[in-house]
Amino acid sequence: MFEHIRENLENINNDIAAAAGRSGRRPNEITLVAVSKTFSIEVIKAAIGFGITDIGESRLQEAEPKIKSLGKSARWHMIGHLQTNKVKRAVAIFDFIQSVDSLKLAEETSRRAIEINKKIDCLIEVNSGGEVSKSGVAPEMAPELIDNAAGLKNINLRGIMTIGPLTEEKQLIRRAFRNTRELFEIERKSVGPQFDTLSMGMSDDYEMAIEEGSNMVRIGTALFGERKK
C-alpha cells in the first residue's frame, strides 16, 4: 500500500548521497526531515518503518494527534510559523522548533520550556529571499536575534532554517542558500559548536541546498506524493 514511499525514499537518499559527495561530505551528515502535513498517521507510521527518523509538521492542531499516537518513534519538528499563544502547546509536544523568528517568540519558548523543565532544540528562521509573504527574520537582523536567543534558558540554539525563494531562477535560490550558509558559519563562531544545524532545502531544491552547505533538508511531496487538500 505504501510501496511508493519506500521507492521515493530510496531515490531521495541516492540524491542526498550524490549531493553530499559533490560538497565533500558523507550522506550520514545530512538529516532528512519528512514533512507529513496533511498525511495520515498510517502514512507517517509507514515512513518510520522505512527508516525515517525525523518528522516535520507545520500546524500545531494537526500535529497533536499524530504525536500523541506515534510518540517517541520519531523526532518531531515544528517547521511552520508559530504564534506566541501556541508556544506552550508546541514546547510540550515537539522536540525541535525550527521557526523561531523573533525575540518575543524566543523568550516565550524559553519561558514555557522552563515551566515544564524541558530543554528544547531551536533554529532561527531567516527570510533569505526577502519575501514579504514568508516568515523569518531579515538576514541583517539575524545576528542580533541569534545573540539574544543564545542566552535564553532551556533553549538549545542549534542553528538556522530558511526557505529558498519562490522563483524559477535557480541562481537566485542558490545565492540565498549560499548567503545563509555564510551567515551560519559566522554565527557559529560566536555561539559555539552546538550551533550545528543548517536546515535548507525542500522537495524542489534540496540537492542544491546540500551543495551549498545544508545538513538538514525538509521533504514532503517528493517523499509522500502530492498533498491531500
N, C-alpha and C positions, 0 to 999 in steps of 0.2 A: 504493500500500500504506500509506503514511504521510500521506495527504492530510489526515486528521483532525488531525494535529499542526500542519500549516500553517494550517488553519482556526482551530484553537484559539488558536494564537499570534497570529493577526490579531485575534481577539476580545480577547485579553488585552492586546495593545498598544493597542487602542482604549480599553479600560477604564483602562489606565495613563495614557494621554493625558488622558482626561476627569478622572481623579482628580488628576493633576498640575495641570491647569488650575484645578480648584477650590481647590487650595492655593497658587496663584500661582506655579507653576513650569512648566518645559518638560519634555516627555516624556523628552528625552535626559538629564535629570538623574537618572532612575531606572534602576537596573541590575536586569535580570531574571536571576535565577539559576534555571536549570531543574533541578529536583530529580529525579534519574533513578534513585533507589533502586528496585531490583527490575527495572528495564527493561534491555533488551539493548544491546549495543554498536551494533547496527544501528539501533535506535530513536534512540539518542543521536546517531549519525552523521547521521541524517536531520534531527534538530532543529538540529544545527550547520549543515547545508546550508540550512535555512530562516532562518538568521540568528542563532541562539543563540550567544552568546559565552562564557557562564559556566555551569558545570555544578556542581551540589551533590550530594554523596554523604554518607550517614550512617554507613556501615560500611566500615572500612578494608579488610577482606578482600574485600569486593565491589568496592570502587573500584580496587584494584590492577590487575587485568587490563584494566579499561576504560581507565585512564590509560596503561597500557603500550601498548595498541592505538591509542588516539586521540591521545595525547601533547599536543603544543602547539597542537592545533586548537581548544582551548578553555582557559579559565582554570578551574582545579579548586578547589572549595571543600569543606573538611571542615565539615559542619554538624551532625553528630551528637556525642553525648557521647564524649570521648576519654580513654582511660585512660593513665596515665603510662607504662606499659610498652609502649605502642604509639606513643608520640610519635616515636621515632626513624624509624619507617617512614612516619609521616604527614608529618613535616617533609620527608622525602626526595622525596615524590611530589606533595604538594599545593602550590598557590600561595597559598592563603588558609585559615587556620584560624579559624572563626567561633565556636568553642565553648570558649574559654578561661574557666574558671570558678573557678580557684583560683590562689594564688601558686605552689603546688607545680607545677601544670601549666605555668604561665607560665615558671617557672625551668627546667623540664625542656625546654620548647620552645626556650628561648634556648640552653641547653647543646647540644642536638642540632643546632641551626642553626649554631652556632659551629663545631662539629666538621666540618661539610661546607661551611663558608664560604658560607652562604646566608642572605639576609635574607628573612624570611617575614612576610607581612601577617597580622595577627591582630585579632580582635574579642573583647571581653569579653562573655560571655553573662550576661545579667541575668534573674533569675526575677521578672519584673514582676508576676505574678499571685500570688506567694507560694504556689505549688502544690507540695506535698510530692513529688508524682510527677515533677516536672520538675527538670532540672539548672539550673544558673545560680546566680550569687552573689545574695544578697539585695540589694535596691536600696540599703539603708542601709550595706551593707558595700562596695558597688561603688567609691566614690571612693578608698578605701584601696588596693584591688586595682589600680585603674587607675593610681594614682600609682606604685605599686611596679613594675607591669609596664612602664610607660612608660620606666623607666630601665634595662631589661634590654637587653643587646647582642643584635643580629641579629634583634630583633623590631621590626617596623613596626606600632606600635599604632594601628590605623586607626579604631576606634570601638566601637560597642556592637551586640550582637544580642539580640533577645528573641523569645519565642514568646508570642502572645496567650493569655489564659486560655481554658481549655476550658469554655465556657459559652454558653448561648443568649442571655444578656443582653448585648446589643451595647454598652450604656453602660459595662459593666464592662471590656469589651475595649478600647473607645475610651479609657477612663480609664487603663488600663495603658499603652497606646501613648503617650498624652499625657505621662504621668509619666516614661516612658523618654526621650522626646524632650527634656523639660526637664532630665533628668539629663545627657543627651548634650551639650546646649548649655552647661551649667555646666562640664562636664569639658573641653570643647573649649577653653575659655578658659585652662585651666591646662596642657593637653597641647600645644596648638598647632594650626595649620591642617592638619597631616597627619591629625588626628583628624577624619575627614571622612565616615565611613560609619555610617549608622544602618540596620541590617538588621532590618526588621519587616514582617510580613505574609506570609501563605501563601494557599493556594487559596481559602479561605473568607472571608478578611478583608483581602486586600491593598489593596483600594480604600480602606478605612477607614484602614489603616496609612499609606498615602500621604497621605491628607488630614491625618493627624496628624504628618507630617514625615518618614516613611521615605523613604530614597533607594536602598534595595535590598530587593527582595522575592524570596521563595523559593517557587517554584510548581512543584508536581509534578502532582497529579491533574487540575487544570484544564487543563494542557497535554497530558499524555500519556494521560489517562484513568485508570480505576481501576487501582491497583497489582496486580501479579501476586503471588500468595501464595508 
